[in-house]
Amino acid sequence: MSNEEVYLGLIDWMKQVWFPLPDADKLLPIMKAGFTPEEASLLTGIPVSGINLEELAEMKQMGPAELRLKLDVLAKKGAIFRIVEPDTIHYGLNDADNMLRRFNFFPGLEDERTKAMAPLANQYYYDSYDVWKHTHHKGLRTLPIEGTIEDTRQILPYEEVAKVLDTKGYFCVTTCPCRHRKNLDPDSPTCRHTTQNCLHFDGLGYYLVENDMGREITREEAHDILRQSAEEGLVHGLDNVQEGADTVCNCCRCCCSFLEAYYKLGHAEGLVPSNYRACPNTELCIGDGLCVKRCPMEAIQLEDSPEAKNRVTRVTDEKGKVKELKNKTGKVAVINTELCIGCGVCAHKCPTNSLVLERREVITHPPKDGHELQKLIKADFEAAKII
């Protein structure tokens, strides 16, 4: 069997065990850049659901000790998810998205392998991601920035960032894979945002730290990263599940896969919206346009309001000092609620607190867990005849 046939065999296997793996010019090259022919052969046949070392050794006709060494290398390359149990080790094949566009870039490496994979992964995304426009059940949902929700009495545990972190026991931070891919790609502009701000928890956190893809941090450090990300105008994106969420991304519109799908691929949606939307108080708005610049969805515009011209709004800063802010433009902020995803990026930095998040009239609940999310996505793909 030729080397190319080995890689094609891995691609065929991945198509059987996961959601669509669309054919595109860069699919075979990225496989070749990421894995040796021997590694590709070893990965072929490993189930996503996982298999213990002894069974896998029998399947691959290798000794368990020899096989474990090879699989542990592939775990560090993001191809294998490894779960260590008291009496054995389980290995499962990572899905295509994790294998090709996420886990390889979590470590933030700039070695030849990572540099070779980055532009190929970016182009493969542009050539293949359109299949995801057929489902409304995205992988990330918007999590409002802390302190931007006006009335927190009805807030649910999976809607508030502090409550989400309170349920976690282990924390790690990795390089943002989307941003790192773009920064390594000579055909993409360098992102101005911080790269070390992708948060992961519990089981996934342990896996990433054990495989040199992430760094263990404290709960307090995780909160600090979220605060810094909010200052930068990044959107908190939490796993789109009620139970078992293990990741909070901090997304920019120039790099995030979901926001890029909206802006560059013409998808109707980006991240799944939160159950909140921005609400302006035009009586307090000074028309400075900061919210327009910060909004990741271009959902805010300034409109003429002659009565607001030269109106003074008094605000008290953190030190208790009263300031007078004047509306010099005669304009006020107006929200397109159809586009608003309820992230709070606008409200977080509004100097007069004229923007807050209010609860939507129609509330939607995310899937219970990852299994339910996968079923919903699969149903959407089947309805669209993608699979």
C-alpha positions in Angstrom: 0.0 0.0 0.0 1.4 3.4 -1.0 1.7 6.2 1.5 -1.0 8.2 -0.2 -3.3 5.2 0.1 -2.6 5.0 3.9 -3.6 8.6 4.3 -6.7 8.1 2.2 -7.6 5.1 4.4 -7.4 7.3 7.5 -9.7 9.9 5.8 -12.2 7.2 4.9 -12.2 5.9 8.4 -12.8 9.4 9.9 -15.7 9.9 7.5 -17.3 6.8 9.0 -16.9 7.7 12.7 -17.7 11.4 12.8 -19.8 14.1 11.3 -19.1 15.2 7.7 -15.4 15.4 6.7 -15.9 17.2 3.4 -13.4 16.5 0.6 -11.3 19.5 -0.3 -7.9 20.2 -1.9 -6.2 20.8 1.5 -7.5 17.7 3.3 -4.9 15.2 2.1 -2.0 17.8 2.5 -3.0 18.6 6.1 -3.0 14.9 7.0 0.4 14.5 5.4 1.7 17.6 7.3 0.3 16.4 10.6 1.2 12.7 10.7 3.7 10.2 9.3 2.4 7.3 7.2 3.0 5.0 10.1 0.9 7.2 12.4 -1.9 7.5 9.9 -2.0 3.7 9.6 -2.1 3.4 13.4 -4.9 5.9 13.8 -7.1 4.1 11.2 -9.6 1.8 12.9 -9.4 3.4 16.3 -13.0 4.2 17.4 -14.1 7.6 18.6 -15.8 6.0 21.6 -12.5 4.6 22.8 -11.0 1.2 23.3 -8.7 -0.1 26.0 -5.0 -0.6 25.4 -5.1 -4.4 25.5 -7.9 -4.7 22.9 -6.2 -2.1 20.7 -2.9 -4.0 21.0 -4.6 -7.2 19.8 -6.3 -5.3 16.9 -3.0 -3.7 15.8 -1.0 -6.9 16.5 1.5 -5.1 18.6 2.7 -5.4 22.2 0.8 -3.2 24.7 4.0 -1.4 25.9 5.2 -0.7 22.4 1.8 0.5 21.3 1.3 2.7 24.3 4.5 4.6 23.5 3.3 5.3 19.9 -0.2 6.3 21.1 1.1 8.6 23.7 3.0 10.5 21.0 -0.2 10.8 19.1 -2.0 12.1 22.2 0.5 14.9 22.4 -0.2 15.6 18.7 -4.0 16.0 19.4 -5.0 12.9 17.4 -5.9 10.7 20.3 -7.8 11.3 23.5 -6.3 9.3 26.3 -8.2 8.4 29.6 -6.1 6.7 32.3 -8.1 4.3 34.5 -6.9 2.2 37.5 -6.6 -1.0 35.6 -6.1 0.1 32.0 -5.9 3.1 29.5 -8.6 4.0 27.0 -7.7 5.6 23.7 -10.2 7.2 21.4 -9.8 8.9 18.1 -10.3 12.6 18.2 -12.9 14.1 15.8 -11.7 15.8 12.7 -12.2 19.4 14.0 -10.2 18.7 17.2 -7.5 16.8 15.3 -7.0 19.2 12.5 -7.9 22.7 13.7 -7.9 22.8 17.5 -5.6 20.4 19.5 -2.6 20.8 17.3 -2.6 24.5 18.0 -3.4 24.6 21.7 0.3 24.4 22.7 1.1 27.6 20.8 4.1 25.9 19.2 5.9 27.5 16.3 7.8 24.4 15.1 7.9 23.3 11.4 5.0 20.9 11.8 2.6 23.5 13.3 3.7 26.1 10.8 3.0 23.7 7.9 -0.4 22.8 9.3 -1.7 26.3 10.0 -2.3 27.6 6.5 -3.6 24.3 5.3 -6.0 24.1 8.3 -7.2 27.7 7.6 -7.8 27.0 3.9 -9.5 23.7 4.7 -11.9 25.6 7.0 -12.9 28.0 4.2 -13.3 25.1 1.7 -15.3 22.8 3.9 -17.1 24.6 6.7 -20.2 25.4 4.7 -21.7 22.1 5.7 -22.2 23.6 9.2 -24.7 26.2 7.9 -27.3 23.4 7.9 -27.5 23.2 11.7 -28.6 25.8 14.3 -27.0 23.7 17.0 -23.5 25.2 17.1 -20.6 24.1 19.3 -20.4 27.3 21.3 -23.1 29.5 22.8 -22.6 33.1 24.0 -22.0 33.6 27.7 -22.8 37.2 28.9 -19.9 39.2 30.4 -20.2 39.3 34.2 -22.0 42.4 35.5 -23.7 43.3 32.2 -27.1 41.7 33.0 -29.5 44.2 34.5 -31.8 41.7 36.4 -30.0 38.6 37.6 -33.0 37.1 39.5 -33.9 34.7 36.7 -30.5 33.8 35.5 -29.8 30.1 35.2 -26.6 28.4 36.4 -25.3 27.8 32.8 -25.9 31.5 31.8 -23.6 33.3 34.2 -19.9 33.0 33.9 -19.1 33.0 37.6 -21.6 30.2 38.3 -20.1 28.2 35.5 -16.7 28.4 37.0 -18.0 27.6 40.5 -19.0 24.2 39.2 -15.4 23.4 38.0 -12.6 21.9 40.1 -9.6 22.0 37.7 -8.6 24.8 35.4 -6.1 25.2 32.6 -5.4 27.8 29.9 -4.2 27.1 26.4 -3.3 29.2 23.3 -6.4 30.1 21.3 -6.1 27.7 18.4 -8.1 29.9 16.0 -5.9 32.9 16.7 -2.7 30.9 16.6 -3.5 29.4 13.2 -4.1 32.8 11.8 -0.9 34.3 13.3 1.2 31.5 11.8 -0.4 31.8 8.4 1.5 34.2 6.1 -1.7 34.8 4.1 -3.7 35.9 7.2 -3.3 39.2 9.1 -1.8 39.0 12.6 -4.5 39.2 15.3 -4.1 42.0 17.8 -5.7 40.1 20.7 -4.2 38.0 23.4 -3.6 34.4 22.5 -3.3 32.8 25.9 -6.9 32.9 26.9 -8.7 29.7 26.0 -10.0 28.1 29.2 -10.6 24.4 29.8 -11.9 22.5 32.9 -11.8 19.2 34.7 -11.3 16.2 32.4 -10.3 18.1 29.3 -8.1 20.4 31.4 -6.2 17.4 32.9 -5.8 15.9 29.4 -4.4 19.1 27.9 -1.9 19.7 30.8 -0.8 16.0 30.8 -0.1 16.2 27.1 1.8 19.6 27.2 -1.0 21.4 25.4 -2.0 23.7 28.3 -0.9 25.2 31.6 -2.7 24.5 34.9 -4.1 27.7 36.5 -6.1 28.6 39.6 -9.8 29.5 39.7 -8.7 33.1 40.4 -6.5 33.2 37.4 -9.4 31.9 35.2 -11.5 34.8 36.5 -8.6 37.2 35.7 -8.4 35.9 32.1 -12.1 36.4 31.7 -11.9 39.9 33.0 -9.0 40.8 30.6 -10.9 39.2 27.7 -13.9 41.3 28.5 -11.7 44.4 28.5 -10.4 43.5 25.1 -13.9 43.1 23.7 -13.8 39.4 23.3 -17.0 37.2 23.4 -17.2 34.5 26.0 -18.1 31.3 24.1 -19.1 28.3 26.3 -19.8 24.8 25.2 -23.4 24.6 24.0 -24.6 22.2 26.7 -26.2 22.5 30.1 -24.0 19.8 31.7 -20.4 18.9 31.3 -19.1 22.1 29.6 -15.4 22.0 29.6 -14.3 25.1 27.6 -14.8 28.8 27.6 -13.3 30.4 24.4 -12.8 34.2 24.2 -13.6 34.9 20.7 -12.7 37.7 18.2 -14.6 38.3 15.0 -11.4 38.1 12.9 -10.4 34.6 14.0 -13.2 32.7 15.7 -14.5 29.8 13.5 -18.2 30.7 14.3 -17.9 34.4 13.8 -15.8 33.9 10.6 -18.6 31.6 9.3 -21.0 34.5 9.8 -18.8 37.2 8.2 -16.8 35.4 5.6 -18.9 32.4 4.7 -22.3 34.1 4.8 -23.8 31.8 7.4 -27.0 33.1 9.1 -25.5 32.6 12.6 -22.3 32.8 14.5 -22.2 31.7 18.1 -25.6 30.6 19.6 -27.1 33.7 21.2 -27.5 33.9 24.9 -31.0 34.4 26.4 -30.3 38.1 26.7 -30.1 41.1 24.4 -28.7 44.6 24.6 -31.1 47.3 25.6 -30.2 51.0 25.2 -31.3 53.8 27.5 -31.2 56.7 25.1 -31.6 59.2 27.9 -28.1 58.3 29.2 -26.4 57.7 25.8 -23.7 60.2 24.9 -23.3 59.0 21.4 -19.5 58.3 21.6 -19.8 55.2 19.3 -17.7 53.0 21.5 -20.4 50.3 21.6 -20.5 50.4 17.7 -16.8 49.7 17.6 -16.9 46.9 20.1 -20.0 45.0 18.9 -18.9 41.7 17.4 -22.0 41.4 15.3 -22.3 45.0 13.9 -25.7 45.1 15.7 -25.4 48.7 16.9 -25.7 51.9 15.0 -25.8 55.6 16.0 -28.8 57.5 14.8 -29.6 61.2 14.9 -31.3 62.4 18.0 -31.3 66.3 18.0 -32.7 66.4 21.5 -29.6 64.6 22.8 -27.2 67.2 21.5 -25.1 68.7 24.3 -27.1 66.7 26.9 -25.0 66.1 30.0 -25.0 62.7 31.8 -23.4 62.6 35.3 -21.6 59.4 36.2 -19.6 58.3 39.3 -16.3 56.6 38.7 -14.8 53.8 40.8 -13.2 56.4 43.1 -16.5 58.0 43.8 -15.7 61.1 41.7 -18.6 62.6 39.7 -18.0 63.3 36.1 -20.1 65.1 33.6 -20.2 63.5 30.1 -21.7 65.5 27.2 -23.4 64.1 24.1 -21.4 66.0 21.5 -22.7 64.2 18.4 -26.5 64.5 18.8 -26.7 60.8 18.2 -27.8 57.8 20.3 -27.2 54.0 20.0 -29.8 51.8 18.4 -29.8 48.0 18.6 -30.7 45.6 15.9 -32.0 42.9 18.2 -32.1 40.3 15.4 -28.3 40.5 15.2 -27.5 40.9 18.9 -26.1 37.7 20.5 -26.4 39.0 24.1 -22.6 38.9 24.8 -22.4 42.2 26.8 -19.3 43.4 25.1 -21.0 46.7 24.4 -22.4 47.1 27.9 -19.2 46.2 29.6 -17.4 49.5 28.6 -20.3 51.9 28.2 -19.2 55.0 30.1 -22.7 55.9 31.2 -24.2 52.4 31.7 -26.7 53.3 29.0 -26.5 49.7 27.7 -27.5 46.7 29.7 -28.6 43.1 28.9 -32.2 42.3 29.4 -33.8 38.8 29.2 -35.4 37.9 25.9 -39.1 37.2 25.7 -38.5 33.7 24.3 -36.0 31.6 26.2 -34.1 28.7 24.7 -32.3 26.0 26.6 -29.1 24.4 25.3 -28.9 20.6 24.9 -28.6 18.7 28.1 -25.1 17.3 27.3 -22.7 16.5 24.5 -24.6 13.4 23.5 -27.8 15.3 23.0 -26.0 18.0 21.1 -24.5 15.4 18.7 -27.9 13.9 18.1 -29.5 17.2 17.3 -26.6 18.1 14.9 -26.8 14.7 13.3 -30.6 15.1 12.8 -30.0 18.4 11.1 -27.4 16.9 8.8 -29.7 14.0 7.9 -32.5 16.4 7.1 -30.2 18.3 4.8 -29.0 15.0 3.3 -25.4 15.8 4.3 -25.0 12.4 5.9 
